[in-house]
């Protein structure tokens, strides 16, 4: 398997694949954390007394509440301070996660398009450098089909990367749900 990996990817593409695996790992952690974050936040909104055990969190969320920033009066309850700050932090986390995943998706699409372009152009240049006799004996429709099939190969790699990412996210979610 590694011999095929060495043959079909050049050095720059191998570096990009390694970089993409780092993206996959970080994306897995972010997705797992975001799924694991939803249940405690909802539970804390329903039962505020759970934070009596975590006084430092309660004090931190109340002291740095968004309600104190936007409103000058301080006639809000501790629960309102906590909810506003907690939801703001959750929205910020999801926003930053979506920015990261958008960049990772852009990187993946750019990588697949460059891979498709290189494979197609290498195959096309290979056909152009063949002798006249090669073109007489081979059907041009088959040669054109082979060039378009390079696109299918790069799409297959993209699908494999998506399956890998989703599998890792599923494993991470299962680990969080069964250990908690």
C-alpha positions as a Markdown table, in Angstrom:
| # | Residue | x | y | z |
|---|---|---|---|---|
| 1 | Unk | 0.0 | 0.0 | 0.0 |
| 2 | Unk | 2.8 | 2.4 | 0.8 |
| 3 | Unk | 4.5 | 1.7 | -2.5 |
| 4 | Unk | 1.3 | 2.9 | -4.3 |
| 5 | Unk | 1.4 | 6.0 | -2.0 |
| 6 | Unk | 4.9 | 6.7 | -3.0 |
| 7 | Unk | 4.2 | 6.3 | -6.7 |
| 8 | Unk | 1.0 | 8.4 | -7.2 |
| 9 | Unk | 1.8 | 11.4 | -4.9 |
| 10 | Unk | 4.7 | 13.8 | -5.3 |
| 11 | Unk | 6.6 | 15.2 | -2.3 |
| 12 | Unk | 4.4 | 18.3 | -2.0 |
| 13 | Unk | 1.2 | 16.2 | -2.1 |
| 14 | Unk | 2.6 | 13.9 | 0.6 |
| 15 | Unk | 3.3 | 16.9 | 2.8 |
| 16 | Unk | -0.3 | 18.1 | 2.1 |
| 17 | Unk | -1.7 | 14.7 | 3.0 |
| 18 | Unk | 0.2 | 14.8 | 6.3 |
| 19 | Unk | -1.0 | 18.3 | 7.0 |
| 20 | Unk | -4.5 | 17.2 | 6.2 |
| 21 | Unk | -4.3 | 14.3 | 8.7 |
| 22 | Unk | -3.4 | 17.0 | 11.3 |
| 23 | Unk | -6.6 | 18.8 | 10.2 |
| 24 | Unk | -8.6 | 15.6 | 10.6 |
| 25 | Unk | -7.2 | 15.0 | 14.1 |
| 26 | Unk | -8.0 | 18.6 | 15.2 |
| 27 | Unk | -11.5 | 18.4 | 13.5 |
| 28 | Unk | -12.2 | 15.2 | 15.3 |
| 29 | Unk | -11.4 | 16.8 | 18.7 |
| 30 | Unk | -13.5 | 19.9 | 17.9 |
| 31 | Unk | -16.5 | 17.9 | 16.7 |
| 32 | Unk | -16.3 | 15.5 | 19.7 |
| 33 | Unk | -16.0 | 18.4 | 22.1 |
| 34 | Unk | -18.9 | 20.2 | 20.6 |
| 35 | Unk | -21.2 | 17.2 | 20.8 |
| 36 | Unk | -20.0 | 16.6 | 24.4 |
| 37 | Unk | -20.6 | 20.3 | 25.2 |
| 38 | Unk | -24.3 | 20.4 | 24.3 |
| 39 | Unk | -25.6 | 18.1 | 27.0 |
| 40 | Unk | -23.9 | 19.8 | 30.0 |
| 41 | Unk | -24.9 | 23.2 | 28.7 |
| 42 | Unk | -28.6 | 22.2 | 28.4 |
| 43 | Unk | -28.5 | 20.4 | 31.8 |
| 44 | Unk | -27.0 | 23.5 | 33.4 |
| 45 | Unk | -29.7 | 25.7 | 31.9 |
| 46 | Unk | -32.3 | 23.4 | 33.4 |
| 47 | Unk | -30.7 | 22.8 | 36.8 |
| 48 | Unk | -28.6 | 25.8 | 37.9 |
| 49 | Unk | -27.8 | 24.2 | 41.3 |
| 50 | Unk | -25.2 | 21.9 | 39.6 |
| 51 | Unk | -22.8 | 24.8 | 39.7 |
| 52 | Unk | -22.9 | 25.1 | 43.5 |
| 53 | Unk | -20.1 | 22.4 | 43.4 |
| 54 | Unk | -18.0 | 24.6 | 41.1 |
| 55 | Unk | -17.9 | 27.9 | 42.9 |
| 56 | Unk | -14.9 | 29.2 | 40.9 |
| 57 | Unk | -16.9 | 28.7 | 37.6 |
| 58 | Unk | -20.0 | 30.3 | 39.1 |
| 59 | Unk | -18.0 | 33.3 | 40.3 |
| 60 | Unk | -16.1 | 33.6 | 37.0 |
| 61 | Unk | -19.2 | 33.6 | 34.9 |
| 62 | Unk | -21.0 | 36.1 | 37.1 |
| 63 | Unk | -18.0 | 38.5 | 37.4 |
| 64 | Unk | -17.4 | 38.5 | 33.7 |
| 65 | Unk | -21.0 | 38.3 | 32.6 |
| 66 | Unk | -22.0 | 39.9 | 29.3 |
| 67 | Unk | -25.0 | 41.5 | 31.0 |
| 68 | Unk | -22.6 | 43.6 | 33.0 |
| 69 | Unk | -20.8 | 44.7 | 29.8 |
| 70 | Unk | -24.0 | 45.6 | 27.9 |
| 71 | Unk | -26.2 | 46.9 | 30.7 |
| 72 | Unk | -25.1 | 49.3 | 33.4 |
| 73 | Unk | -27.6 | 48.3 | 36.0 |
| 74 | Unk | -26.9 | 45.1 | 38.0 |
| 75 | Unk | -30.4 | 43.9 | 38.8 |
| 76 | Unk | -30.0 | 40.5 | 37.0 |
| 77 | Unk | -30.0 | 37.2 | 38.9 |
| 78 | Unk | -26.9 | 35.0 | 39.1 |
| 79 | Unk | -28.7 | 32.5 | 36.8 |
| 80 | Unk | -29.2 | 35.2 | 34.1 |
| 81 | Unk | -25.5 | 36.2 | 34.3 |
| 82 | Unk | -24.4 | 32.6 | 34.1 |
| 83 | Unk | -26.7 | 31.7 | 31.2 |
| 84 | Unk | -25.7 | 34.8 | 29.2 |
| 85 | Unk | -22.0 | 34.1 | 29.6 |
| 86 | Unk | -22.3 | 30.4 | 29.1 |
| 87 | Unk | -24.3 | 30.7 | 25.9 |
| 88 | Unk | -22.0 | 33.4 | 24.6 |
| 89 | Unk | -18.9 | 31.1 | 25.2 |
| 90 | Unk | -20.7 | 28.2 | 23.5 |
| 91 | Unk | -21.7 | 30.3 | 20.5 |
| 92 | Unk | -18.0 | 31.5 | 20.3 |
| 93 | Unk | -16.8 | 28.0 | 20.4 |
| 94 | Unk | -19.1 | 26.9 | 17.6 |
| 95 | Unk | -18.3 | 29.9 | 15.6 |
| 96 | Unk | -14.5 | 29.3 | 15.9 |
| 97 | Unk | -15.1 | 25.6 | 15.1 |
| 98 | Unk | -17.0 | 26.4 | 12.0 |
| 99 | Unk | -14.3 | 28.8 | 10.8 |
| 100 | Unk | -11.7 | 26.1 | 11.3 |
| 101 | Unk | -13.8 | 23.4 | 9.6 |
| 102 | Unk | -14.4 | 25.8 | 6.7 |
| 103 | Unk | -10.7 | 26.3 | 6.3 |
| 104 | Unk | -10.1 | 22.6 | 6.5 |
| 105 | Unk | -12.8 | 22.0 | 3.9 |
| 106 | Unk | -11.3 | 24.6 | 1.6 |
| 107 | Unk | -7.8 | 23.0 | 2.0 |
| 108 | Unk | -9.3 | 19.6 | 1.2 |
| 109 | Unk | -11.1 | 20.9 | -1.9 |
| 110 | Unk | -8.0 | 22.7 | -3.1 |
| 111 | Unk | -5.8 | 19.7 | -2.5 |
| 112 | Unk | -8.2 | 17.4 | -4.5 |
| 113 | Unk | -8.5 | 19.9 | -7.3 |
| 114 | Unk | -4.7 | 20.2 | -7.6 |
| 115 | Unk | -4.4 | 16.5 | -7.5 |
| 116 | Unk | -6.9 | 16.1 | -10.2 |
| 117 | Unk | -5.2 | 18.7 | -12.3 |
| 118 | Unk | -1.8 | 17.2 | -11.9 |
| 119 | Unk | -2.9 | 13.6 | -12.7 |
| 120 | Unk | -4.9 | 14.7 | -15.7 |
| 121 | Unk | -2.1 | 17.0 | -17.1 |
| 122 | Unk | 0.6 | 14.3 | -16.5 |
| 123 | Unk | -1.5 | 11.7 | -18.3 |
| 124 | Unk | -2.2 | 14.2 | -21.1 |
| 125 | Unk | 1.5 | 15.1 | -21.4 |
| 126 | Unk | 2.3 | 11.4 | -21.4 |
| 127 | Unk | -0.1 | 10.9 | -24.3 |
| 128 | Unk | 1.3 | 13.9 | -26.2 |
| 129 | Unk | 4.9 | 12.6 | -25.9 |
| 130 | Unk | 3.9 | 9.2 | -27.4 |
| 131 | Unk | 4.8 | 8.3 | -30.9 |
| 132 | Unk | 2.6 | 8.6 | -33.9 |
| 133 | Unk | 2.3 | 4.9 | -34.0 |
| 134 | Unk | 0.9 | 4.8 | -30.5 |
| 135 | Unk | -2.0 | 7.2 | -31.5 |
| 136 | Unk | -2.8 | 5.2 | -34.6 |
| 137 | Unk | -3.1 | 1.9 | -32.7 |
| 138 | Unk | -5.0 | 3.3 | -29.7 |
| 139 | Unk | -8.5 | 4.6 | -29.9 |
| 140 | Unk | -8.6 | 8.3 | -29.0 |
| 141 | Unk | -11.9 | 7.9 | -27.1 |
| 142 | Unk | -10.1 | 5.5 | -24.7 |
| 143 | Unk | -7.3 | 8.0 | -24.2 |
| 144 | Unk | -9.8 | 10.8 | -23.4 |
| 145 | Unk | -11.7 | 8.5 | -21.1 |
| 146 | Unk | -8.4 | 7.7 | -19.2 |
| 147 | Unk | -7.8 | 11.4 | -18.7 |
| 148 | Unk | -11.3 | 11.9 | -17.3 |
| 149 | Unk | -10.9 | 8.8 | -15.1 |
| 150 | Unk | -8.1 | 10.7 | -13.2 |
| 151 | Unk | -10.8 | 12.9 | -11.9 |
| 152 | Unk | -12.7 | 9.9 | -10.6 |
| 153 | Unk | -9.6 | 8.7 | -8.7 |
| 154 | Unk | -9.2 | 12.1 | -7.0 |
| 155 | Unk | -12.9 | 12.1 | -6.1 |
| 156 | Unk | -12.4 | 8.6 | -4.6 |
| 157 | Unk | -9.5 | 10.0 | -2.4 |
| 158 | Unk | -11.8 | 12.8 | -1.3 |
| 159 | Unk | -14.5 | 10.3 | -0.4 |
| 160 | Unk | -12.0 | 8.3 | 1.6 |
| 161 | Unk | -10.9 | 11.3 | 3.5 |
| 162 | Unk | -14.5 | 12.2 | 4.4 |
| 163 | Unk | -15.2 | 8.6 | 5.5 |
| 164 | Unk | -12.0 | 8.7 | 7.7 |
| 165 | Unk | -13.0 | 12.1 | 9.3 |
| 166 | Unk | -16.5 | 10.9 | 10.0 |
| 167 | Unk | -15.3 | 7.6 | 11.4 |
| 168 | Unk | -12.9 | 9.3 | 13.7 |
| 169 | Unk | -15.7 | 11.7 | 14.9 |
| 170 | Unk | -18.0 | 8.8 | 15.5 |
| 171 | Unk | -15.3 | 7.0 | 17.5 |
| 172 | Unk | -14.6 | 10.2 | 19.5 |
| 173 | Unk | -18.3 | 10.7 | 20.2 |
| 174 | Unk | -18.7 | 7.0 | 21.3 |
| 175 | Unk | -15.7 | 7.4 | 23.6 |
| 176 | Unk | -17.2 | 10.5 | 25.2 |
| 177 | Unk | -20.6 | 9.1 | 25.6 |
| 178 | Unk | -19.4 | 5.8 | 27.1 |
| 179 | Unk | -16.9 | 7.2 | 29.5 |
| 180 | Unk | -19.2 | 9.9 | 30.8 |
